[in-house]
Amino acid sequence: MPAMYYPDGMLSKIRTFLVERKGRASAADGHHSDEELHIAAAALMIEAARLDGNFDQGERDRIGDILRRRFDLDEPSARDLVEAAGNAVDSIPEIYGFTKTIRDNLTHAERVAMLELLWEVAYADGVLHDYEASLLRQVTGLLYVTDQESGAARKRALERLRE
């Protein structure tokens, strides 16, 4: 059974990470905890989903499913993470801190996989909005993923959504 990572104080931790520290590492060695990585990923997914002006329950559920699969979370933990990150992401002035967290803590292959998950979120409602496409192009560069790798990740995400 997946672990439950997020206690009642999760919203406070997310606010601290997103707003006060702007996605910067809390540890002296500059490395992020697993919880911070989960927050960064959830925030990027929510930002991608919100860009078209419509963040519906289907997109929330899709993000929750992705977070559960990717980070081996149980359903309540994933749901709480989506809810708390969604409430906190409005205060984010930029995405650089989140992409840096992901870039510094994931291998290149894992960053490509993360981009694939972001493509899946962007297409969750069946339509890719111009703002979503723009964000994903920006994230591709910030994660040091090539355009070709991003294109292949996009195709895999679309294939998975058709299943």
C-alpha positions as a LaTeX table, in Angstrom:
\begin{tabular}{lrrr}
\hline
Residue & $x$ (\AA) & $y$ (\AA) & $z$ (\AA) \\
\hline
Met1 & 0.00 & 0.00 & 0.00 \\
Pro2 & 1.40 & 3.46 & $-0.87$ \\
Ala3 & 2.63 & 5.65 & 1.93 \\
Met4 & 0.68 & 8.64 & 3.22 \\
Tyr5 & 3.19 & 11.47 & 3.04 \\
Tyr6 & 1.13 & 14.51 & 3.94 \\
Pro7 & 0.06 & 15.36 & 7.47 \\
Asp8 & $-2.44$ & 18.06 & 8.43 \\
Gly9 & 0.28 & 20.75 & 8.27 \\
Met10 & 0.88 & 20.16 & 4.56 \\
Leu11 & $-0.75$ & 23.40 & 3.42 \\
Ser12 & 1.56 & 25.36 & 5.72 \\
Lys13 & 4.60 & 23.51 & 4.34 \\
Ile14 & 3.49 & 24.15 & 0.77 \\
Arg15 & 2.91 & 27.83 & 1.44 \\
Thr16 & 6.37 & 28.09 & 3.02 \\
Phe17 & 7.98 & 26.32 & 0.08 \\
Leu18 & 6.07 & 28.14 & $-2.66$ \\
Val19 & 5.71 & 31.62 & $-1.23$ \\
Glu20 & 8.29 & 32.31 & 1.46 \\
Arg21 & 11.18 & 30.31 & $-0.01$ \\
Lys22 & 10.00 & 30.60 & $-3.65$ \\
Gly23 & 10.91 & 26.97 & $-4.34$ \\
Arg24 & 14.42 & 27.19 & $-2.90$ \\
Ala25 & 15.88 & 24.23 & $-1.02$ \\
Ser26 & 15.59 & 24.26 & 2.75 \\
Ala27 & 18.61 & 22.06 & 3.40 \\
Ala28 & 22.06 & 23.57 & 3.81 \\
Asp29 & 23.36 & 21.31 & 1.02 \\
Gly30 & 20.81 & 22.79 & $-1.41$ \\
His31 & 18.95 & 19.51 & $-1.96$ \\
His32 & 15.20 & 19.24 & $-1.79$ \\
Ser33 & 13.23 & 16.68 & 0.18 \\
Asp34 & 10.88 & 14.23 & $-1.53$ \\
Glu35 & 7.98 & 16.30 & $-0.22$ \\
Glu36 & 9.39 & 19.44 & $-1.87$ \\
Leu37 & 9.83 & 17.57 & $-5.14$ \\
His38 & 6.20 & 16.41 & $-4.97$ \\
Ile39 & 5.09 & 19.98 & $-4.34$ \\
Ala40 & 7.12 & 21.30 & $-7.27$ \\
Ala41 & 5.70 & 18.67 & $-9.62$ \\
Ala42 & 2.13 & 19.26 & $-8.44$ \\
Ala43 & 2.50 & 23.03 & $-8.79$ \\
Leu44 & 3.78 & 22.74 & $-12.38$ \\
Met45 & 0.97 & 20.36 & $-13.28$ \\
Ile46 & $-1.65$ & 22.66 & $-11.78$ \\
Glu47 & $-0.13$ & 25.67 & $-13.54$ \\
Ala48 & $-0.30$ & 23.79 & $-16.86$ \\
Ala49 & $-3.91$ & 22.78 & $-16.23$ \\
Arg50 & $-5.01$ & 26.29 & $-15.22$ \\
Leu51 & $-3.55$ & 28.16 & $-18.16$ \\
Asp52 & $-6.55$ & 27.59 & $-20.40$ \\
Gly53 & $-8.78$ & 29.28 & $-17.82$ \\
Asn54 & $-10.62$ & 26.06 & $-16.99$ \\
Phe55 & $-9.35$ & 23.88 & $-14.12$ \\
Asp56 & $-12.14$ & 21.34 & $-13.76$ \\
Gln57 & $-12.58$ & 18.22 & $-11.67$ \\
Gly58 & $-11.43$ & 16.00 & $-14.55$ \\
Glu59 & $-8.09$ & 17.80 & $-14.64$ \\
Arg60 & $-7.79$ & 17.64 & $-10.84$ \\
Asp61 & $-8.47$ & 13.90 & $-10.95$ \\
Arg62 & $-5.94$ & 13.41 & $-13.76$ \\
Ile63 & $-3.26$ & 15.28 & $-11.79$ \\
Gly64 & $-4.09$ & 13.24 & $-8.69$ \\
Asp65 & $-3.76$ & 10.00 & $-10.68$ \\
Ile66 & $-0.44$ & 11.09 & $-12.12$ \\
Leu67 & 0.92 & 12.09 & $-8.71$ \\
Arg68 & $-0.24$ & 8.78 & $-7.21$ \\
Arg69 & 1.49 & 6.77 & $-9.93$ \\
Arg70 & 4.67 & 8.84 & $-10.10$ \\
Phe71 & 5.28 & 9.25 & $-6.36$ \\
Asp72 & 3.53 & 6.12 & $-5.03$ \\
Leu73 & 1.03 & 8.12 & $-2.98$ \\
Asp74 & $-2.25$ & 6.86 & $-1.64$ \\
Glu75 & $-5.44$ & 8.51 & $-2.91$ \\
Pro76 & $-6.04$ & 10.84 & 0.07 \\
Ser77 & $-2.41$ & 12.05 & $-0.05$ \\
Ala78 & $-2.59$ & 12.80 & $-3.77$ \\
Arg79 & $-5.95$ & 14.53 & $-3.40$ \\
Asp80 & $-4.63$ & 16.63 & $-0.48$ \\
Leu81 & $-1.51$ & 17.52 & $-2.45$ \\
Val82 & $-3.56$ & 18.68 & $-5.46$ \\
Glu83 & $-5.88$ & 20.71 & $-3.26$ \\
Ala84 & $-3.14$ & 22.37 & $-1.23$ \\
Ala85 & $-0.90$ & 23.07 & $-4.23$ \\
Gly86 & $-3.89$ & 24.47 & $-6.11$ \\
Asn87 & $-4.65$ & 26.85 & $-3.24$ \\
Ala88 & $-1.02$ & 27.95 & $-2.93$ \\
Val89 & 0.00 & 28.17 & $-6.60$ \\
Asp90 & $-1.86$ & 31.47 & $-7.05$ \\
Ser91 & 0.88 & 33.16 & $-5.02$ \\
Ile92 & 3.74 & 31.99 & $-7.26$ \\
Pro93 & 5.38 & 34.79 & $-9.22$ \\
Glu94 & 7.28 & 32.40 & $-11.52$ \\
Ile95 & 7.96 & 28.74 & $-12.26$ \\
Tyr96 & 11.76 & 28.81 & $-12.19$ \\
Gly97 & 12.03 & 27.55 & $-8.58$ \\
Phe98 & 9.87 & 24.53 & $-9.34$ \\
Thr99 & 11.72 & 23.62 & $-12.51$ \\
Lys100 & 15.06 & 24.04 & $-10.69$ \\
Thr101 & 13.88 & 21.66 & $-7.96$ \\
Ile102 & 12.94 & 19.07 & $-10.55$ \\
Arg103 & 16.08 & 19.65 & $-12.66$ \\
Asp104 & 18.40 & 19.34 & $-9.65$ \\
Asn105 & 16.78 & 16.21 & $-8.23$ \\
Leu106 & 15.81 & 14.08 & $-11.21$ \\
Thr107 & 17.91 & 12.34 & $-13.80$ \\
His108 & 17.57 & 13.42 & $-17.41$ \\
Ala109 & 15.29 & 10.44 & $-18.14$ \\
Glu110 & 13.13 & 11.32 & $-15.13$ \\
Arg111 & 12.86 & 14.94 & $-16.31$ \\
Val112 & 11.68 & 13.70 & $-19.72$ \\
Ala113 & 9.14 & 11.49 & $-17.91$ \\
Met114 & 8.00 & 14.50 & $-15.85$ \\
Leu115 & 7.52 & 16.49 & $-19.05$ \\
Glu116 & 5.45 & 13.62 & $-20.43$ \\
Leu117 & 3.22 & 13.86 & $-17.36$ \\
Leu118 & 2.87 & 17.61 & $-17.90$ \\
Trp119 & 1.80 & 16.97 & $-21.51$ \\
Glu120 & $-0.78$ & 14.51 & $-20.20$ \\
Val121 & $-2.15$ & 17.18 & $-17.86$ \\
Ala122 & $-2.22$ & 19.79 & $-20.63$ \\
Tyr123 & $-4.27$ & 17.45 & $-22.84$ \\
Ala124 & $-6.51$ & 16.16 & $-20.01$ \\
Asp125 & $-9.45$ & 18.23 & $-21.21$ \\
Gly126 & $-8.92$ & 17.12 & $-24.81$ \\
Val127 & $-7.62$ & 20.49 & $-26.02$ \\
Leu128 & $-4.15$ & 22.06 & $-25.95$ \\
His129 & $-4.53$ & 25.78 & $-25.32$ \\
Asp130 & $-1.88$ & 28.18 & $-26.66$ \\
Tyr131 & $-0.90$ & 29.19 & $-23.12$ \\
Glu132 & $-0.41$ & 25.55 & $-22.13$ \\
Ala133 & 1.77 & 24.92 & $-25.18$ \\
Ser134 & 3.81 & 28.03 & $-24.36$ \\
Leu135 & 4.32 & 26.94 & $-20.75$ \\
Leu136 & 5.43 & 23.48 & $-21.83$ \\
Arg137 & 7.93 & 24.94 & $-24.30$ \\
Gln138 & 9.31 & 27.08 & $-21.48$ \\
Val139 & 9.45 & 24.16 & $-19.04$ \\
Thr140 & 11.18 & 22.02 & $-21.68$ \\
Gly141 & 14.06 & 24.48 & $-21.82$ \\
Leu142 & 14.21 & 24.98 & $-18.04$ \\
Leu143 & 14.40 & 21.21 & $-17.50$ \\
Tyr144 & 17.21 & 20.93 & $-20.07$ \\
Val145 & 15.13 & 18.62 & $-22.26$ \\
Thr146 & 15.45 & 18.87 & $-26.04$ \\
Asp147 & 12.55 & 19.81 & $-28.29$ \\
Gln148 & 12.77 & 16.35 & $-29.88$ \\
Glu149 & 12.49 & 14.65 & $-26.47$ \\
Ser150 & 9.57 & 16.89 & $-25.58$ \\
Gly151 & 7.84 & 16.05 & $-28.86$ \\
Ala152 & 8.29 & 12.33 & $-28.23$ \\
Ala153 & 6.99 & 12.77 & $-24.65$ \\
Arg154 & 3.96 & 14.62 & $-26.03$ \\
Lys155 & 3.20 & 11.74 & $-28.44$ \\
Arg156 & 3.46 & 9.17 & $-25.63$ \\
Ala157 & 1.12 & 11.24 & $-23.44$ \\
Leu158 & $-1.43$ & 11.49 & $-26.26$ \\
Glu159 & $-1.23$ & 7.73 & $-26.89$ \\
Arg160 & $-1.81$ & 7.03 & $-23.18$ \\
Leu161 & $-4.82$ & 9.36 & $-23.13$ \\
Arg162 & $-6.37$ & 7.51 & $-26.10$ \\
Glu163 & $-6.22$ & 4.18 & $-24.22$ \\
\hline
\end{tabular}
